[in-house]
Amino acid sequence: MSSLSRVVVVGGGAAGASAASRAKRVDPRAEVYLIEATDVITHGPCGIPYVISGIIDKSKLAVYTPEAFEKERGIRVLVNSRVIDIDVDKRIAEVHRGGRFEKIKWDKLVLATGALPRIPGIPGVSLGNVVTIRHPAYVDETVKALSDKNVVAVVGGSYLGIEVVEGLLERSKKVLLFEMFNHLLPASIDEDVASIVEEEVVSRGVELRLSEKLMEIRGRDRAESIVTDKGEYRVDAVVLATGVKPNVELAKKIGLRIGETGAVEVNEYMETGVEDVYAAGDLVEKYHRVLSKKVWVPLATTANKEGLVAGANAVKHRFLKFPGIVGTAITKFYDLIIARTGLTENEAKKHNIRYEARVVKARTKAHYYPGATEVHVKLVVEENTEKLIGAQVIGKDHIVAGYIDIASIAIERGMTIEEFFFSDLSYMPATAPVWHPLIVASRVLSKGRL
């Protein structure tokens, strides 16, 4: 790439900031632009529930200010700037900022426009005091809308849903949690594991309503009640945590291919199929290494890596590959840590995979060592290959994160349950029992061989 080449990155979140940084790092001669519609870049939307709870303030959600990022990285940062159109033939991005329109030439383009809240198509969603969690730039509005409310309905038992519930409880709100499926975290964990989460949620005073579908939000100017398929409930505010969808509006406008998942289709180099146009982050599909097919799993960790690959390849052709994901994710509700990787039992059924699955209960330390807590481990094994294809771990100890990371690597590497059993995991009474919970779980699934 010549020193006159210009990389334009659209979107200043995890993928976009990572792409811009890596492009400049791989080729310091490149002129790199980062264009963001809000005034916040390098942001962490996963931290929004902790702003709601009061644990942190909004300023902590951004790693860099636009000014610091521009100065330290040598990247031109345009905030409060919306890319409204892109001419892929002339290689021009039309940008609206400061009340006027301007055109920016590009040689390589990276789209990282992220995801948007999925809003139910029901009456009342536009009423006052109906809140969606979408971007750190708007978190002050969210906190203000909820600050003086006493009874809040949270619709959606997703990661975001239960995290927001915790934040509201910390603000001394009465919380009603609604989930249309028969258990919490239905897209992430199985019903038997979810039951542990549900017990904890109820024990904290939450009114949990499972298998109830939101039909309407009622009120004059603001939300006063919600109606489900089972009843009506008086509330002061509503938080919609009903999922997200890829923000493909700009991608569609310029003719990028949209996959079956509804996200932009890319290859392992984050190329879109349109010459010199890359895409990364929550905007794009991901290759699932267990299923060997494209899926859409929006996670910040993946977005950062995809952005890095896209940015590097924008300045050095096919320099890096993104190998795909196995779907590793983690959340918490107070001190209960909930983690998963690979396929759940439900996902294995959905994809017609013959499997064996078991849940074991173990302890995080030697039985005689103080501070041991209970942990539940569920492993899913493909029947014909005996490969580990899924894991769920839940318990009141941060070591749960370590357990799921170990399982994630085992799944990525295609380990059989016997190979997993013989993994050389560490032991000392203060950190693990001599029979590690993961080893115990793999033994249970060995069909008596181990």
C-alpha positions as CSV (number, residue, x, y, z in Angstrom):
1,M,0.0,0.0,0.0
2,S,1.3,3.4,-0.9
3,S,1.7,6.1,1.7
4,L,-1.2,8.0,0.1
5,S,-3.7,5.2,0.7
6,R,-6.7,5.9,3.0
7,V,-8.6,3.5,5.2
8,V,-12.0,4.7,6.4
9,V,-13.6,2.8,9.3
10,V,-17.3,3.3,10.0
11,G,-18.2,2.7,13.6
12,G,-16.2,3.5,16.7
13,G,-17.1,0.6,18.9
14,A,-15.1,-2.6,19.6
15,A,-14.7,-3.7,16.0
16,G,-14.2,-0.3,14.5
17,A,-11.7,1.0,17.0
18,S,-9.8,-2.3,16.8
19,A,-9.8,-2.1,13.0
20,A,-8.5,1.5,12.8
21,S,-5.8,0.8,15.4
22,R,-4.5,-2.3,13.7
23,A,-4.5,-0.7,10.2
24,K,-2.4,2.1,11.5
25,R,-0.1,-0.3,13.4
26,V,0.5,-2.6,10.4
27,D,1.1,0.3,8.0
28,P,2.0,3.5,9.8
29,R,2.0,5.3,6.4
30,A,-1.7,4.7,5.9
31,E,-4.1,7.5,6.5
32,V,-6.8,6.1,8.8
33,Y,-10.2,7.7,9.5
34,L,-12.6,6.5,12.3
35,I,-16.1,7.8,11.9
36,E,-18.6,7.4,14.8
37,A,-22.2,8.6,14.9
38,T,-22.2,9.4,18.6
39,D,-19.6,11.2,20.7
40,V,-18.3,8.0,22.3
41,I,-15.7,5.7,20.9
42,T,-13.8,2.6,22.2
43,H,-16.9,2.0,24.3
44,G,-18.1,-1.0,26.4
45,P,-21.9,-1.3,26.2
46,C,-21.6,-4.5,28.3
47,G,-21.0,-2.2,31.2
48,I,-24.2,-0.3,30.9
49,P,-26.1,-2.4,33.6
50,Y,-23.3,-1.4,36.1
51,V,-24.0,2.3,35.4
52,I,-27.6,1.6,36.1
53,S,-26.7,0.0,39.4
54,G,-24.4,2.8,40.4
55,I,-21.2,0.7,40.6
56,I,-19.5,2.8,37.9
57,D,-20.3,6.1,36.1
58,K,-20.7,6.6,32.4
59,S,-17.1,7.9,31.8
60,K,-15.7,4.5,32.7
61,L,-17.4,2.9,29.7
62,A,-14.9,4.4,27.2
63,V,-11.3,3.4,27.1
64,Y,-10.2,6.5,25.1
65,T,-11.7,9.9,24.5
66,P,-11.8,10.8,20.8
67,E,-9.1,13.3,21.4
68,A,-6.7,10.9,23.1
69,F,-7.3,8.2,20.6
70,E,-6.5,10.6,17.7
71,K,-3.4,11.9,19.4
72,E,-2.0,8.6,20.6
73,R,-2.9,6.4,17.6
74,G,-2.4,8.9,14.8
75,I,-5.9,8.3,13.6
76,R,-8.3,11.0,12.4
77,V,-11.4,10.6,14.5
78,L,-14.8,12.1,13.5
79,V,-17.5,11.9,16.1
80,N,-21.1,13.0,15.9
81,S,-20.7,12.1,12.3
82,R,-23.1,9.8,10.4
83,V,-22.2,8.0,7.2
84,I,-25.4,8.3,5.2
85,D,-24.2,6.8,1.9
86,I,-21.3,5.2,0.3
87,D,-20.4,5.1,-3.4
88,V,-18.4,1.9,-3.9
89,D,-17.5,2.8,-7.5
90,K,-16.2,6.2,-6.8
91,R,-15.0,5.1,-3.3
92,I,-16.6,8.1,-1.5
93,A,-18.3,8.1,1.9
94,E,-20.9,10.8,2.3
95,V,-20.9,12.0,5.9
96,H,-23.3,14.3,7.8
97,R,-21.6,16.2,10.6
98,G,-21.9,19.6,12.2
99,G,-25.0,20.3,10.2
100,R,-23.4,19.9,6.9
101,F,-22.5,17.2,4.4
102,E,-19.0,16.2,3.3
103,K,-17.5,13.6,1.1
104,I,-14.5,11.5,2.2
105,K,-12.5,9.5,-0.3
106,W,-11.3,6.0,0.7
107,D,-9.1,3.3,-0.7
108,K,-10.2,0.6,1.8
109,L,-13.4,0.6,3.8
110,V,-14.3,-1.2,7.0
111,L,-17.9,-1.3,8.1
112,A,-18.4,-1.9,11.9
113,T,-21.9,-0.5,12.5
114,G,-22.7,-3.0,15.2
115,A,-26.1,-4.1,16.3
116,L,-29.4,-2.4,17.2
117,P,-32.0,-3.3,19.9
118,R,-34.8,-5.6,18.6
119,I,-38.0,-3.8,19.5
120,P,-41.2,-5.9,19.7
121,G,-43.8,-4.9,17.1
122,I,-46.5,-4.2,19.7
123,P,-48.6,-1.2,20.8
124,G,-47.0,1.2,23.3
125,V,-43.3,0.6,22.7
126,S,-42.8,4.4,22.0
127,L,-44.4,5.5,25.2
128,G,-42.4,7.5,27.7
129,N,-40.6,5.4,30.4
130,V,-40.1,2.5,27.9
131,V,-36.4,2.1,27.8
132,T,-34.1,0.1,25.5
133,I,-30.4,-0.5,26.3
134,R,-28.4,0.4,23.2
135,H,-25.3,2.5,23.5
136,P,-23.1,4.1,26.2
137,A,-23.8,7.5,24.6
138,Y,-27.4,7.3,25.8
139,V,-26.9,5.7,29.2
140,D,-27.6,9.0,31.1
141,E,-31.0,9.1,29.5
142,T,-31.6,5.5,30.6
143,V,-30.6,6.2,34.2
144,K,-32.7,9.4,34.3
145,A,-35.8,7.5,33.0
146,L,-35.5,4.9,35.7
147,S,-34.2,6.9,38.6
148,D,-37.5,7.9,40.3
149,K,-39.5,4.8,39.3
150,N,-40.6,2.3,41.9
151,V,-41.9,-0.7,39.9
152,V,-40.0,-1.6,36.8
153,A,-40.8,-4.4,34.3
154,V,-37.9,-6.0,32.5
155,V,-39.0,-7.8,29.4
156,G,-36.5,-10.5,28.3
157,G,-34.6,-13.0,30.3
158,S,-31.4,-12.6,28.3
159,Y,-27.9,-11.8,29.6
160,L,-28.8,-8.1,29.4
161,G,-32.1,-8.7,31.1
162,I,-30.8,-10.3,34.2
163,E,-27.9,-7.9,34.4
164,V,-30.4,-5.0,34.3
165,V,-32.5,-6.7,36.9
166,E,-29.5,-6.7,39.3
167,G,-28.8,-3.0,38.5
168,L,-32.4,-2.1,39.3
169,L,-32.5,-4.1,42.5
170,E,-29.3,-2.3,43.6
171,R,-31.4,0.9,43.1
172,S,-34.1,-0.5,45.4
173,K,-36.7,-1.0,42.7
174,K,-39.4,-3.6,42.7
175,V,-38.7,-5.7,39.6
176,L,-40.9,-7.9,37.5
177,L,-39.0,-10.0,35.0
178,F,-40.8,-11.5,32.0
179,E,-39.5,-14.2,29.6
180,M,-41.6,-15.6,26.8
181,F,-39.8,-19.0,26.9
182,N,-40.1,-21.5,29.8
183,H,-36.7,-20.6,31.3
184,L,-34.2,-17.8,31.6
185,L,-31.3,-17.3,29.2
186,P,-33.1,-19.6,26.6
187,A,-30.6,-18.8,23.9
188,S,-27.6,-19.5,26.1
189,I,-28.1,-22.3,28.6
190,D,-30.4,-25.4,29.0
191,E,-33.5,-25.5,31.2
192,D,-31.8,-27.7,33.9
193,V,-29.0,-25.2,34.4
194,A,-31.3,-22.2,34.1
195,S,-33.3,-23.4,37.1
196,I,-30.4,-22.5,39.3
197,V,-30.4,-19.0,38.0
198,E,-34.2,-18.7,38.4
199,E,-34.0,-19.8,42.1
200,E,-31.4,-17.1,42.7
201,V,-33.4,-14.4,40.9
202,V,-36.5,-15.2,42.9
203,S,-34.5,-15.3,46.2
204,R,-33.6,-11.7,45.5
205,G,-37.2,-10.6,45.5
206,V,-37.9,-10.5,41.8
207,E,-41.3,-11.4,40.5
208,L,-40.4,-13.9,37.8
209,R,-42.9,-14.6,35.1
210,L,-41.8,-17.3,32.7
211,S,-43.7,-18.4,29.5
212,E,-45.4,-15.0,29.3
213,K,-45.4,-13.1,26.1
214,L,-45.6,-9.3,26.0
215,M,-48.6,-8.2,24.0
216,E,-49.0,-4.4,24.8
217,I,-47.7,-1.6,26.8
218,R,-50.5,0.7,28.0
219,G,-50.5,4.3,29.2
220,R,-51.3,7.9,28.0
221,D,-48.0,9.6,27.6
222,R,-45.9,7.1,29.6
223,A,-46.0,3.4,30.4
224,E,-48.5,2.6,33.2
225,S,-49.0,-1.1,32.7
226,I,-48.0,-4.0,30.5
227,V,-50.2,-6.7,29.1
228,T,-49.0,-10.2,28.5
229,D,-50.8,-13.2,27.2
230,K,-51.6,-14.1,30.8
231,G,-52.5,-10.8,32.5
232,E,-52.0,-7.1,33.1
233,Y,-49.4,-5.6,35.5
234,R,-49.1,-2.0,36.8
235,V,-45.6,-0.6,36.4
236,D,-43.8,2.8,36.4
237,A,-41.3,1.9,33.7
238,V,-40.4,-0.8,31.2
239,V,-37.0,-2.0,30.1
240,L,-37.0,-3.9,26.8
241,A,-34.2,-6.5,26.8
242,T,-35.7,-8.5,23.9
243,G,-32.5,-9.0,21.9
244,V,-30.5,-7.3,19.2
245,K,-30.2,-7.4,15.5
246,P,-27.3,-6.6,13.1
247,N,-27.3,-3.0,12.0
248,V,-27.3,-3.7,8.2
249,E,-29.0,-0.6,6.8
250,L,-25.8,0.9,5.4
251,A,-24.5,-2.5,4.3
252,K,-27.7,-3.1,2.3
253,K,-27.5,0.3,0.8
254,I,-24.1,-0.4,-0.8
255,G,-25.1,-3.9,-1.9
256,L,-23.2,-6.1,0.6
257,R,-24.4,-9.7,0.7
258,I,-26.7,-10.5,3.7
259,G,-26.5,-14.1,5.0
260,E,-29.3,-16.4,6.2
261,T,-28.8,-15.1,9.8
262,G,-29.6,-11.5,8.7
263,A,-26.0,-10.4,9.2
264,V,-23.4,-9.4,6.6
265,E,-21.7,-12.3,5.0
266,V,-17.9,-12.3,5.2
267,N,-15.0,-14.7,4.7
268,E,-12.2,-15.6,7.0
269,Y,-10.4,-12.4,6.0
270,M,-13.4,-10.3,6.8
271,E,-13.9,-9.5,3.1
272,T,-17.4,-8.8,2.1
273,G,-17.3,-9.7,-1.6
274,V,-17.3,-6.1,-2.7
275,E,-13.7,-5.2,-3.6
276,D,-11.8,-3.4,-0.8
277,V,-14.8,-3.4,1.5
278,Y,-14.4,-5.3,4.8
279,A,-16.8,-5.7,7.7
280,A,-16.5,-6.8,11.3
281,G,-18.1,-7.1,14.7
282,D,-21.8,-7.5,15.5
283,L,-22.6,-6.5,11.9
284,V,-21.3,-9.8,10.5
285,E,-21.9,-13.5,10.6
286,K,-19.4,-15.8,12.3
287,Y,-18.2,-19.2,11.4
288,H,-19.1,-21.7,14.1
289,R,-16.3,-24.2,14.5
290,V,-18.5,-27.0,16.0
291,L,-21.4,-26.6,13.6
292,S,-19.2,-25.8,10.5
293,K,-21.7,-23.2,9.4
294,K,-22.3,-19.5,9.7
295,V,-24.1,-18.2,12.8
296,W,-24.7,-14.8,14.4
297,V,-23.4,-14.4,17.9
298,P,-22.8,-10.8,18.9
299,L,-20.0,-10.6,21.5
300,A,-17.4,-7.9,22.2
301,T,-14.5,-10.3,22.4
302,T,-15.3,-11.6,18.9
303,A,-15.8,-8.1,17.6
304,N,-12.4,-6.9,18.8
305,K,-10.7,-9.8,17.1
306,E,-12.6,-9.5,13.8
307,G,-11.8,-5.7,13.8
308,L,-8.2,-6.5,14.2
309,V,-8.3,-8.9,11.3
310,A,-10.2,-6.5,9.1
311,G,-7.9,-3.6,9.8
312,A,-4.8,-5.6,9.2
313,N,-6.1,-7.0,5.9
314,A,-7.2,-3.6,4.8
315,V,-3.5,-2.4,4.6
316,K,-1.8,-5.8,4.0
317,H,-3.8,-8.1,1.8
318,R,-4.9,-11.3,3.5
319,F,-2.4,-10.8,6.3
320,L,-4.6,-12.5,9.0
321,K,-7.5,-14.9,9.2
322,F,-10.3,-15.1,11.7
323,P,-10.9,-18.8,12.3
324,G,-14.3,-18.6,13.9
325,I,-16.0,-19.1,17.3
326,V,-17.4,-21.8,19.5
327,G,-19.8,-19.4,21.3
328,T,-18.1,-18.8,24.6
329,A,-20.0,-16.3,26.9
330,I,-20.3,-15.5,30.5
331,T,-22.5,-13.3,32.7
332,K,-23.5,-13.0,36.4
333,F,-26.4,-12.3,38.7
334,Y,-24.9,-10.9,41.9
335,D,-22.3,-13.5,42.9
336,L,-23.7,-16.3,40.7
337,I,-21.5,-16.7,37.6
338,I,-23.2,-18.3,34.6
339,A,-21.0,-19.5,31.6
340,R,-21.4,-21.5,28.5
341,T,-19.4,-22.5,25.4
342,G,-19.9,-24.7,22.4
343,L,-23.4,-26.1,22.0
344,T,-26.2,-26.5,24.5
345,E,-28.3,-29.6,24.6
346,N,-31.1,-27.7,23.0
347,E,-28.7,-26.5,20.2
348,A,-27.5,-30.1,19.6
349,K,-31.1,-31.2,19.2
350,K,-31.9,-28.3,16.8
351,H,-29.0,-29.3,14.6
352,N,-29.8,-33.0,14.7
353,I,-26.6,-34.0,16.5
354,R,-26.7,-37.2,18.5
355,Y,-25.3,-36.5,21.9
356,E,-24.9,-37.4,25.5
357,A,-25.2,-34.7,28.2
358,R,-24.9,-34.8,32.0
359,V,-24.8,-32.3,34.9
360,V,-22.5,-32.9,37.8
361,K,-22.3,-31.1,41.1
362,A,-18.9,-30.5,42.7
363,R,-16.9,-28.2,44.9
364,T,-14.4,-25.5,43.9
365,K,-11.8,-26.5,46.6
366,A,-10.8,-29.5,48.6
367,H,-13.7,-30.5,50.9
368,Y,-11.8,-29.5,54.0
369,Y,-10.5,-26.2,52.8
370,P,-12.4,-23.0,53.9
371,G,-14.3,-21.1,51.3
372,A,-15.3,-23.9,49.0
373,T,-18.5,-23.3,47.0
374,E,-20.8,-25.5,45.0
375,V,-20.4,-25.6,41.2
376,H,-22.5,-27.3,38.6
377,V,-20.9,-28.5,35.4
378,K,-22.8,-29.7,32.3
379,L,-21.0,-31.2,29.4
380,V,-22.4,-32.2,26.0
381,V,-20.6,-34.9,24.0
382,E,-21.2,-35.9,20.4
383,E,-22.2,-39.5,20.5
384,N,-20.4,-41.0,17.4
385,T,-17.1,-39.1,17.8
386,E,-17.1,-38.8,21.6
387,K,-15.9,-35.2,21.1
388,L,-16.7,-32.5,23.7
389,I,-19.0,-30.1,21.9
390,G,-20.5,-28.1,24.7
391,A,-20.2,-27.0,28.3
392,Q,-22.2,-24.9,30.8
393,V,-20.8,-24.0,34.2
394,I,-22.6,-22.2,37.0
395,G,-21.5,-21.3,40.6
396,K,-20.7,-18.6,43.1
397,D,-17.0,-18.4,42.4
398,H,-15.0,-16.5,39.8
399,I,-13.2,-19.8,39.0
400,V,-16.3,-20.6,36.8
401,A,-14.7,-18.3,34.2
402,G,-11.6,-20.4,34.2
403,Y,-13.5,-23.6,33.9
404,I,-15.4,-22.4,30.8
405,D,-12.2,-21.1,29.2
406,I,-10.6,-24.5,29.6
407,A,-13.7,-26.2,28.1
408,S,-13.7,-23.7,25.2
409,I,-10.1,-24.5,24.2
410,A,-10.9,-28.3,24.4
411,I,-13.9,-27.8,22.1
412,E,-11.8,-25.7,19.7
413,R,-9.2,-28.4,19.5
414,G,-11.7,-31.2,19.0
415,M,-10.8,-33.1,22.1
416,T,-12.6,-36.3,22.9
417,I,-14.1,-36.8,26.4
418,E,-11.2,-39.2,27.2
419,E,-8.6,-36.7,26.1
420,F,-10.4,-34.1,28.2
421,F,-10.4,-36.4,31.2
422,F,-6.6,-36.8,31.0
423,S,-6.0,-33.0,30.7
424,D,-3.2,-32.2,33.1
425,L,-5.1,-29.6,35.2
426,S,-3.6,-28.2,38.4
427,Y,-4.4,-29.1,41.9
428,M,-4.0,-27.7,45.4
429,P,-6.6,-27.7,48.2
430,A,-7.1,-23.9,48.1
431,T,-7.7,-23.8,44.3
432,A,-9.4,-27.1,43.3
433,P,-10.2,-30.6,44.7
434,V,-7.9,-33.4,43.7
435,W,-10.6,-34.5,41.3
436,H,-11.2,-31.3,39.3
437,P,-14.9,-30.6,38.6
438,L,-14.3,-30.7,34.8
439,I,-12.5,-34.0,35.1
440,V,-15.3,-35.4,37.2
441,A,-17.8,-34.3,34.6
442,S,-15.9,-35.9,31.8
443,R,-15.6,-39.1,33.8
444,V,-19.3,-39.3,34.2
445,L,-19.7,-39.0,30.4
446,S,-17.1,-41.7,29.7
447,K,-19.7,-44.5,29.8
448,G,-17.9,-46.3,32.6
449,R,-14.6,-46.5,30.8
450,L,-12.7,-44.1,33.1
